[in-house]
Amino acid sequence: EGETLTVREQEVLQLVAAGLSSKEIAQRFRTSPRTVETHRRNIMQKLDLHNVSELVRYAIRHKLIRGEE
């Protein structure tokens, strides 16, 4: 595994994996969707992930979100 994620990146990862859009995440954090996109890009780069489905699988594997029951 590469670099560790910041607390905010971990929060963004959980919310992206849970299915929230960048706009929804931005509203929650009172920031811009562009900032959320930057966090998402940094997360994917740090973890060597290439799309959202890989990001979701990573989150499930690392118990950041629960998979389907």
Protein Blocks (a to p, Z undefined) as FASTA:
>chain_A
ZZdddfklmmmmmmmmnopafklmmmmnopafklmmmmmmmmmmmnopabfklmmmmmmm
nopaccdZZ
